[in-house]
Amino acid sequence: MSAGLVAIGAGLAILACFGVGFGIASATGKAAEAVARQPEASGKITTILILGCALAEATAIYAFVIALMLIMVIGKGVI
C-alpha cells in the first residue's frame, strides 16, 4: 500500500511540470501577440518573457526533483 502512495505522490509532483508547460506556452503566445501589436517594444517584451519562463521552468525542475526523491529515497524504504 505504501508503494502505491509513493507513486501517487510522485505523479502529483509531475503534474506541476505539465502546468508549467501550459503556462510557458500561454506566455509565449501572449508575447508574440504583444510584439505584433507593438514591434518597437519587442526588446522589453522578450526580456520579461525570458525571465518569466526561467522562473516557471525552475518550478518544474523543483517538482521533478521532488518526484525523483519520492521514488528513490522514500520508495526504497517501502520496497
SEFI-636383 format. One record per residue: x, y, z of N, C-alpha, C in turn. Coordinates in Angstrom, 2 decimals. Each point is the difference from the previous one (the first is absolute). Last residue first. Layout:
<rs>
X | Y | Z | X | Y | Z | X | Y | Z
...
</rs>
This chain:
<rs>
9.94 | -0.75 | -0.44 | 0.15 | -1.24 | -0.77 | 0.88 | -0.99 | 0.73
-0.87 | 4.38 | 1.76 | -1.27 | -0.71 | -0.15 | 0.21 | -1.37 | -0.61
3.52 | 3.23 | 0.59 | -0.42 | -0.51 | 1.30 | -1.26 | -0.83 | -0.08
1.64 | 2.20 | -3.87 | 0.91 | -1.08 | 0.40 | -0.41 | -0.60 | 1.33
-2.26 | 3.87 | -1.83 | -0.39 | -1.27 | -0.60 | 0.87 | -1.16 | 0.40
1.01 | 4.50 | 1.26 | -1.12 | -0.53 | 0.78 | -0.43 | -1.37 | -0.54
3.56 | 2.05 | -2.32 | 0.31 | -0.03 | 1.43 | -1.13 | -0.65 | 0.80
-0.37 | 0.39 | -4.85 | 1.29 | -0.58 | 0.35 | 0.18 | -0.17 | 1.51
-4.03 | 2.02 | -1.87 | 0.18 | -1.34 | -0.55 | 1.27 | -0.66 | 0.53
-1.01 | 4.45 | 1.25 | -1.06 | -0.89 | 0.49 | 0.24 | -1.43 | -0.47
2.83 | 3.34 | -1.65 | 0.28 | -0.30 | 1.41 | -1.05 | -0.93 | 0.57
-0.65 | 1.59 | -4.36 | 1.11 | -0.95 | 0.05 | 0.35 | -0.38 | 1.43
-3.27 | 3.31 | -0.62 | -0.49 | -1.29 | -0.47 | 1.09 | -1.06 | 0.04
1.21 | 4.41 | 1.02 | -0.83 | -0.56 | 1.06 | -0.54 | -1.37 | -0.40
2.34 | 2.42 | -3.25 | 0.92 | -0.47 | 1.04 | -0.78 | -0.63 | 1.16
-2.48 | 2.04 | -3.41 | 0.64 | -1.22 | -0.51 | 0.95 | -0.59 | 1.05
-2.02 | 4.16 | 0.89 | -1.00 | -1.07 | 0.05 | 0.60 | -1.33 | -0.47
2.70 | 3.85 | -0.33 | -0.24 | -0.36 | 1.40 | -0.99 | -1.14 | 0.12
0.69 | 1.76 | -4.26 | 1.18 | -0.76 | 0.43 | -0.15 | -0.42 | 1.46
-3.29 | 2.81 | -1.83 | -0.10 | -1.35 | -0.56 | 1.19 | -0.86 | 0.43
0.03 | 4.52 | 1.22 | -1.07 | -0.70 | 0.72 | -0.13 | -1.43 | -0.51
2.89 | 2.84 | -2.27 | 0.58 | -0.38 | 1.29 | -1.02 | -0.75 | 0.84
-1.41 | 1.88 | -4.04 | 0.78 | -1.23 | -0.22 | 0.66 | -0.47 | 1.28
-2.29 | 4.11 | 0.00 | -0.95 | -1.10 | -0.12 | 0.74 | -1.33 | -0.18
2.56 | 3.92 | 0.06 | -0.58 | -0.24 | 1.32 | -0.98 | -1.16 | -0.03
1.86 | 1.37 | -4.08 | 1.04 | -0.57 | 0.86 | -0.54 | -0.30 | 1.39
-2.79 | 2.24 | -3.08 | 0.18 | -1.42 | -0.38 | 1.06 | -0.67 | 0.87
-0.69 | 4.65 | 0.54 | -1.16 | -0.77 | 0.46 | 0.12 | -1.48 | -0.31
3.33 | 2.90 | -1.65 | 0.05 | -0.05 | 1.46 | -1.15 | -0.83 | 0.56
0.05 | 0.84 | -4.61 | 1.07 | -0.93 | 0.35 | 0.12 | -0.13 | 1.52
-3.11 | 3.15 | -1.70 | -0.39 | -1.37 | -0.34 | 1.06 | -1.00 | 0.44
0.91 | 4.61 | 0.40 | -0.97 | -0.43 | 1.00 | -0.43 | -1.44 | -0.24
2.84 | 1.91 | -3.20 | 0.69 | -0.10 | 1.29 | -0.94 | -0.52 | 1.09
-1.79 | 0.95 | -4.27 | 0.83 | -1.20 | -0.03 | 0.72 | -0.21 | 1.34
-2.47 | 3.95 | -0.61 | -0.91 | -1.15 | 0.07 | 0.80 | -1.30 | 0.04
2.34 | 4.05 | -0.65 | -0.52 | -0.11 | 1.37 | -0.89 | -1.23 | 0.16
1.59 | 0.88 | -4.34 | 1.12 | -0.27 | 0.90 | -0.45 | -0.18 | 1.44
-3.10 | 1.32 | -3.46 | 0.34 | -1.43 | -0.02 | 1.15 | -0.34 | 0.94
-2.61 | 4.21 | -1.29 | 0.21 | -0.43 | 1.39 | 0.45 | -1.46 | 0.08
-1.14 | 2.21 | -4.15 | 1.09 | 0.80 | 0.58 | 0.30 | -0.41 | 1.45
-3.67 | -1.91 | -2.62 | 1.32 | -0.52 | -0.35 | 1.16 | 0.77 | 0.63
-5.25 | -0.80 | 1.06 | 0.98 | 1.06 | 0.23 | 1.41 | -0.52 | -0.31
-3.81 | -2.75 | -0.95 | -0.69 | 1.28 | 0.20 | 0.97 | 1.16 | 0.16
1.64 | -4.42 | -0.44 | -0.73 | 0.31 | -1.23 | -0.71 | 1.35 | 0.11
2.15 | -1.75 | 3.79 | 1.00 | 0.47 | -0.98 | -0.69 | 0.36 | -1.32
-2.68 | -1.91 | 3.32 | 0.45 | 1.32 | 0.42 | 1.02 | 0.58 | -0.97
-1.52 | -4.43 | -0.65 | -1.07 | 0.96 | -0.29 | 0.43 | 1.42 | 0.35
2.91 | -3.45 | 1.16 | -0.03 | 0.14 | -1.46 | -1.08 | 0.99 | -0.42
0.23 | -1.15 | 4.53 | 1.15 | 0.84 | -0.37 | 0.04 | 0.21 | -1.52
-3.24 | -2.94 | 1.73 | -0.33 | 1.39 | 0.34 | 1.14 | 0.95 | -0.36
0.76 | -4.62 | -0.57 | -1.03 | 0.47 | -0.93 | -0.38 | 1.45 | 0.25
2.96 | -2.07 | 2.99 | 0.64 | 0.20 | -1.30 | -0.99 | 0.52 | -1.03
-1.62 | -1.24 | 4.25 | 0.80 | 1.22 | 0.08 | 0.68 | 0.32 | -1.33
-2.36 | -4.08 | 0.39 | -0.92 | 1.13 | 0.04 | 0.77 | 1.33 | 0.02
2.49 | -3.95 | 0.32 | -0.59 | 0.10 | -1.34 | -0.96 | 1.20 | -0.08
1.85 | -1.07 | 4.18 | 1.02 | 0.56 | -0.88 | -0.55 | 0.17 | -1.42
-2.80 | -2.11 | 3.14 | 0.22 | 1.40 | 0.34 | 1.01 | 0.68 | -0.90
-0.80 | -4.66 | -0.38 | -1.14 | 0.76 | -0.51 | 0.17 | 1.49 | 0.29
3.25 | -2.86 | 1.78 | 0.04 | -0.03 | -1.47 | -1.13 | 0.79 | -0.63
0.08 | -0.60 | 4.68 | 1.03 | 0.94 | -0.42 | 0.08 | 0.05 | -1.53
-2.83 | -3.18 | 1.92 | -0.53 | 1.35 | 0.20 | 0.98 | 1.07 | -0.45
1.38 | -4.48 | 0.00 | -0.97 | 0.23 | -1.08 | -0.59 | 1.41 | 0.11
2.86 | -1.40 | 3.43 | 0.76 | 0.19 | -1.25 | -0.94 | 0.26 | -1.18
-1.77 | -1.15 | 4.24 | 0.47 | 1.39 | -0.02 | 0.77 | 0.29 | -1.28
-1.39 | -4.40 | 0.99 | -1.07 | 0.82 | -0.57 | 0.39 | 1.47 | -0.05
2.72 | -3.26 | 2.18 | 0.26 | 0.16 | -1.43 | -1.10 | 0.81 | -0.69
-0.43 | -1.17 | 4.56 | 1.09 | 0.95 | -0.15 | 0.30 | 0.26 | -1.47
-3.18 | -3.27 | 1.07 | -0.52 | 1.33 | 0.28 | 1.08 | 1.07 | -0.13
1.28 | -4.51 | -0.42 | -0.84 | 0.40 | -1.13 | -0.58 | 1.40 | 0.19
2.39 | -1.96 | 3.53 | 0.91 | 0.35 | -1.10 | -0.78 | 0.47 | -1.22
-2.48 | -1.62 | 3.65 | 0.67 | 1.26 | 0.34 | 0.94 | 0.46 | -1.10
-2.03 | -4.21 | -0.44 | -1.00 | 1.05 | -0.17 | 0.61 | 1.36 | 0.31
2.67 | -3.76 | 0.75 | -0.21 | 0.19 | -1.44 | -1.02 | 1.11 | -0.26
0.73 | -1.31 | 4.43 | 1.20 | 0.67 | -0.51 | -0.17 | 0.29 | -1.49
-3.32 | -2.54 | 2.05 | -0.09 | 1.40 | 0.42 | 1.21 | 0.80 | -0.47
-0.07 | -4.64 | -0.78 | -1.01 | 0.67 | -0.82 | -0.14 | 1.47 | 0.35
2.75 | -2.73 | 2.62 | 0.62 | 0.21 | -1.31 | -0.97 | 0.71 | -0.94
-1.54 | -1.34 | 4.25 | 0.86 | 1.18 | 0.07 | 0.67 | 0.29 | -1.34
-2.67 | -3.93 | 0.54 | -0.82 | 1.19 | 0.00 | 0.87 | 1.26 | 0.00
</rs>
